């Protein structure tokens, strides 16, 4: 009886571990989604700033790895490209919030 319980518990633990481990397809989907989401974000910020997306990508390559990308990017654009109006800064911050939401939703699926 004890052996059966132990075997059942072990099988349950293994199945839970396997269910939680992402497959190669899941990892590929997450990577693809993240690239698409980041590209959309970059395009939106470029449109707000009125510059080519390549210029925003260039700025982002200088970005230190920080959690708050929106405020940093708005400040970098104002410093390196041109001053942004308050409305443009709010639009960049809104685009960053949408980026974060989209990335979180992608991870949940």
N, C-alpha and C positions, 0 to 999 in steps of 0.2 A: 504494500500500500504506500509506504513512504517513498519507495523507488518510483512508483507511478506518479506521485505528486511532484517529485523532483524533476522527472522527465517532462511532465506537463509544464511546469514552471519554466524549465529551460527552453522548451519549444516556444512558449509564449514570449519569453525575453528575446529570443532570436527573431521571432516574427516582428516584434515591436522595433527592434534595432534595424531590421531590413526595411520596414515601412518608413522609418525616419530618414534613412540614407537616400540622398538624391541620386537619381540615375544620371547617366551621361547625357541623356536627352534633356533631363530637367536642367542640368548645368548649362547646356548649350542654349536652351530657351531663355534662361535667366540672363545669360551673357548677351544674347541677341536683343532681348527686351531692354536691358540696361543701355546698350549702345544706341538703340532707337530713341529711348527716352532722353538720353543726354544730347543726342543730335537735335531733337525737337527743341529742347531747352536752349541750346546754343543758337539755333535759328531764330527763336523768339527773342532772345537777348540781342542778337545782331539787328533784328528788325527794329527793336526799341531804340537802340543806339544809332541806327542808320548807317551801319558799317557792314562790310562783308563778314560772313560767318567765319571765314578763315582768320580774320583779325581777332575775333573773340576766342577762337581755339588757341591762337598764339598767346593771348593773355592768360588763358586757363592753363597753359603748359607751365607758366611761371608760378601758378598758385601753389602755396604750401598746402599740404594735406590737412585741411581744417574741416570741421563739421558744417560750418555756416558758409556755404559757397555764395549765396545770393548777396549778402552784404559786402563780402570781399570783392566780388566781381563788380558790383555797382561802384565801389570805391576805386577799383583799378581802372574801370572805364573812365571815370571822372578825372583820374590822374593822368592816364596814359593816352586817352583818345580825345575826349572832350567832356566838359562838365555836363552832368545829367540834371535835368529839372527834378523837382520833388515827385512829380507824376511819373517820370521815367524811372526813378529809383523805386517807387512803389510798384511799378509794372515789373521790374526786374525781380523784386522780392516776391511778387505774386507768382511769377514764372518759376522761381525756385521752390516755392511751396507746392506748386503743381508737380514739379519734378520729383520732389520727395514723396508726394502722395502716390504718384505713378510707380515709383520704384518699390514702395511698400506694398502696393496692390500686386505688383508683378511677383514679389516674393511669396505672397500668400497663396498664389494659384499654383 
